Amino acid sequence: MSKIFPEDLEERMDSVDALVSTELKPLILLCLDRTPTTPFEVWRRIITVSGERARVPRASALTNCFTHSLVPAGWAEKCAVYDERAKREIVAFSLTDAGEGFGLPIAAFTLDYVKKRFYDDSSGKKLGMIKILGRCGVGSNRIRIIESLNGERKTFPQLVENARITKSALIRNLESLREIGFVGVRTGRDKGAVDYEWHGGINVRDIPPYSTYPSLTSSVSKTLREKQISNAQSIAEMLCYQHVRVVQQVLSHLVSVGVAGRKKWRGGNESPYLSEAWLSRIGERFLNEYRLEVRNAMAGGGSLASMQRIYQRISISGVFNEFAKVAVELNHRSSSYLD
């Protein structure tokens, strides 16, 4: 008996995350139809179409993909077939209505997107989905972070609230997303990254100079007064001054004399200063070209028809062989195990 596929869009997107967390799972689904098929038969199909026997996980690993991901998510259902050699029934799987109607187009679209953007791309970064979404259970966290950063920078406290994630998990996942170039992150620990806020109270001319930098002290003070909130890196760029460290020292001096203050990180004690994150061009492209298109398809929008055309194109034997080879290679590169 198959799981009832959810009507709620967010629950459907959770099912998508279970399907696309590695390239192997979409490939498995694309090897299924409504006929009960054993994991061993799927394993043989993948080897046949990819020509990559050494890199294809064992049939038992494919069984885990079914039982822990594809079946609970509603894309496949468990059934049984009679094995003439063993003289008994053995476990098999087949597509559900949702697997046929939504799963196959999304699986094809996923492999097409990953191949185009993260395999054939001239940058040479052959990222797999597991590098983007992460291992066991963190995929939804990273997706929520990416979706929360849609179109704007956000502070860590804002992301904790919007992405419904703990502070420690946020920092850990942001670092992983930064490593693959999906986000930019600025923390209080970064050089020149601390924000300073102008307090005033005395005339700029009356501010005692920092060390042997009276002119720079005056320029930094005027710039901060004008901007109200800024940081050493930004002020150095505005003043065309190449020594960010010295500007940082001047700003610290302004704090010590009481005309400025460090802007506090409002979310807790881990970092005392404001920290923020934003999507890079690659991250924005992933969100707009992939994630939002999948969301539209799962809501029954026009993207589903486009994905069905991609599925029809990929289903052609020679084309499918090429995509299967890419899926197996990326899965092998980026994952030492299956979640």
N, C-alpha and C positions, 0 to 999 in steps of 0.2 A: 504494500500500500504506500503510495507516494504522499509526501508532505503537501499540504494545501499551500499554494504559492500566495504570498502576502499581497494584499491590496494597497497597504501603506507604502508610499514611495521610499521613505527612509529604510524600511525593512527590505524593500526590493534592492536598494543600493547596497545593503549589507550582504545580500545574496550575490550581487555582482562582485563584491570584494572577495568572497569565498571562491568565485570562479576564476578571477584573474590574478590571484596572488603569485602564481608562477605561470610560465608559458606552457608548462606541461598540461595543466588542467583544461585550458581552452582546446588544446590539441586532442586530449582524451575525448572531450565532448564532441568534437568534430568527427571523431571516429565512431560515434554512436548513431543509431537510428531508433525506431520504435521496436525493433526486433531485439529480444533479450540476447545480450552478448557478454561473454565471460571476460574478466580482466586479462586472461591469457590471450584471448583472441584480439583484444584491443592492443595489447603489447606487440603481438605479431604484426598488426596493421601499422603501428607506428614505426616499427623497424623496417617494414616493407617500403613505406612511403618516404621515410627520411634517409634510409640507407646508413643509419647511425647506430648500429647494434651496441657498440661498446659504450655509448653515452646514454642509452635509454635505460632508465631505472627498471628494476625487476618487476614482474607482474604483481608481486605482493605490495610493492610501493604504489602501484596503480590502484590496487584494492583500497589502500589507505586513502587515496585521493577521493574515491567514491564514498567510502563510509564516513569520512571526517569532513568532507567539503561539499561534494556535488550532490549527494543525497540529502543531507540536512538543509542545504540551501534551496532545494526544490528543483534542481536541474535534471536530476536522474532519479530513477526509482529502482529499488532492489527487487529482484525476482529470482526465479530458478529455472534451470534447464536440466534435462536428463542427460547424463554422460553415459554413453553406451559402453565405453571402456571400463569406467569405474562402477557401472551398474548402480548408479545412485544419482540423486539430484545434486547439482552444484550451484553456487551463487553466480548470478548474472545480473546485468544492469541494462536499462533501456531509458530512452528519453521520456520525460514528462511532457505535458502540453506546454508548460513554460519553457522547458529546455528546447523544444522544437521551435516555439514561436519567438522567444526572446534570446535564449541561451546561444543557439547556433549563430545568429547574426552578430551578437555581442562578442562571441568567441572569435569569429572571423575578423571583425573590426579591430579587436585587441591585437591579434597577431599582425594584421596589416599595419596598424599604427606603430607597434613596437619595431617591426622590421624597417619601416620607413624612417622613423625618427631616431631610433636608438641602435640600429644595426647597420643600415646603409648610410647613415649620416656621416659626412666627411670628417667630423670631429674624431671619429674612431672610438668613441666611448660606447662600447657594446653593453649598454645597461639592460638588465632584465627587470621584469616587474618586481621581483623580490628585492632588488636594490632600491626601487622606488617605494614600495609598500612596506618592506621590512619583513621580518620573520614572525611566525606565530603570534597572532593577536595584536600586532602593532599597526597593521595596515590601516584600520579604520582611524586610528589616532593620526597617522600622517595625512590621510585624506582630509580629515576634519581640519587639520592645520592649514593645508593647502587651500581648502575652500574658504576658510575664515580669512585668509589673506587676499581674497579676490579683490583686486583693484585698489588696495590701500596698505600702508604700513600699519602695524599694530604693536602695541607694547606687550610685554610678556603677561601682565595681569589681564589685559583684554583677551589674549589668546587662551589663557587658562579658563576664562569664563566662556568664551565663544566656542572653543573646541571641546569643552567639557573634559578637560584633561588635567592631571596633577602637574604641579610645577616641575617636579623632577622628570616626569615623562616628557613634558614639553621640551625641556632643555636637551634631553637625550635624543629625541626625534628631530629637533631642529638641527642638531649637529650632524645627524645622518643625512638630512635633506641638504644641508650646506655642502657636505662632502661630494654629493653628486650634482651640485650646481643648481638645485631647484630653488633655494632661498638665499637671501642675504640676511645676516644677523649682526647686530651691533649690541655689544654688552658693555657694562661698566668696566670690564677688564680689558677691552680693546683700546689700543693707543689712540688718544685724542677723542674717545667716544663719549666721555661723561658730559652730560648736558649741564650748562650753568645758566642760572636765572639772575637777571639784573634786579638788585634791590634798591640801589641808589642811596639817597640820604645825604650825600655831599656832592659838591660840584666836581666834575671830572678833573678840573685843574688842581683841585686840592687833594687828590688821591696820591699818597706817597708812591714814588716809583719803585718798581721791583729791581733790585740789584743795580746793574749798570744799563738798564733798559728803560729810561724815562720816556723816550719817544714811543716805544712799543707799548708800554703800559698805557699811555694816553690813547693810542690807536685801538688797542684791544678793548679798553673801557668804553670808548665811543661806539665801537661796533656792537658790543654786547648791549649797551644802552639802547641802540637803535633796534636790534633784533629781539631784545627782551630775553629770549632763550636761544642758546647756541652752544657749540662745542669747539674744542681746540682745532680740530681738523677743518671745520667749516670756516672759522675765523681766519685761520692761516691761509686758506684758499682765497678768501675775500681780500685779504691784505697782500696777497702775492708774496707771502713770507714762507720760506721753505722749511723752517725749523719748527715743526709742530710741537716738539717737546718743550721748547722755550715758551711758546704760546700757552701750553698747558700749565707751565710754572707761573706765568703771569696771572692766569685765571685763578689758580690756587691762592696766589697772593691777594687777589681781589676778594676772595672768600675770607681770608684771614683779617683783612681790614674792614670787613663788614658790608661791602657794597654789592656783593654777589653771593649766591648760594648754589650748592650742588642740588640738582633736581633729583629727589628721592625716587627710588623704585617702589611703586605703591603696592606691590603684591606680596611682600614678605621679606625675609631676612637673608636669602641666599646671595643676592647682589644688592648693594645699597643704592645703586644708581639706576636710572632709567635704562631699560634694555628693550630693543624692538627688533622686529623681523619683517621681511617683505619678500614677495615672489620675484625671482629673477626672470629673465626673458624665457628661459627654458621652462621654468615652473609655470609661468603664465600660459605658455603654449600647451603644456600638458593639461592644464585646467580647462582651457577654452576648446582645444581641438579634441581632447579625449574625454575628460571627466564630465563636462557639461553636455557633450553629445550623448554620452551613455545615459545621463540623467534624463535627457529629453526623450530618448528611446524608451526608457523604462516607464515614463509617464504616458507613453502611447503617442509621442510626437512624431514629427516628420523624419527625424533622424533614423528611426527604425527602418524605414523603407530604404534609405541609403545603405544601411548596414546589411540589409537583406541582399542588395545588389552586390556588395562586397563578398558576401557568403556565396552567392551564385558564381562569382568570378573565381574565388579560391577553390570551389568544389571541383573545378576542372582538374583532371589528374595531374598533369605536368605542373600546373601552378601550385596545387596542394602539396606536391612533393617538395617544392622549393620552400614553402612556408613551414612545412613539418621539419625540415632540416634546420632552419633558423630557430624554430621553437626549441628543438632538442639541444642545440648548441647553447642558446642563451640560458636555458634551464640548467644545463650542466655547468656553465661558467659561474652563475650567480647563486646557486643553491647547493649546499652540501647535504641537504636533507629536504624532505617534503613536510610542509606543515599540514 
